Amino acid sequence: MKKQFRIKKNEEFQAVFKYGKSFANRQLVIYYRKKEDQDHFRIGLSVGKKIGNAVVRNRIKRLLRTSFQALEQDVKPCYDIVIIARNPTKTMDYTTMKKSLSHLLYKEKLLKNSK
């Protein structure tokens, strides 16, 4: 993902956690916060150490990134989104990861076609 689409600083993550809303399914937790002053969305990924070693965590982040890139044109702008992976994600493949992520985005009306 391009730099302008990423959340990297701890303060930005904490602001989304503190002032944003959250929603979860069995595999993922999503926190989001509307920011009127930006014209595009930004995404932050978090995979805890309890899920697995570095290889497993990096694989999950890679799958989340590619899943999000596939849904990128449908995501509403002006949002900061943080995605936290839960334990079942370590056995998921790309299609189930994308399906789970799109389900969360659809339920929270962060996709352009969901009203």
Secondary structure as GFF3:
##gff-version 3
##sequence-region A 1 115
A	DSSP	three_ten_helix	3	5	.	.	.	ID=ss1
A	DSSP	alpha_helix	10	19	.	.	.	ID=ss2
A	DSSP	beta_strand	21	24	.	.	.	ID=ss3
A	DSSP	beta_strand	28	34	.	.	.	ID=ss4
A	DSSP	beta_strand	42	47	.	.	.	ID=ss5
A	DSSP	alpha_helix	54	71	.	.	.	ID=ss6
A	DSSP	three_ten_helix	72	74	.	.	.	ID=ss7
A	DSSP	beta_strand	79	85	.	.	.	ID=ss8
A	DSSP	three_ten_helix	87	91	.	.	.	ID=ss9
A	DSSP	alpha_helix	94	107	.	.	.	ID=ss10
###
